[in-house]
């Protein structure tokens, strides 16, 4: 279930900044805290979230 924590963390960052978490921030806040599998699954969930956000705009 930690993939949900990864997703939530990335979503909160996106909502707060309007930007997708990248580079050193992503490494420090996500990649170093969760397993590779959790990170990959969390990113996939976040990508789905972004797709839904884009559909709402168009």
Beta strands, then each sheet from edge to edge (+ up, - down):
end
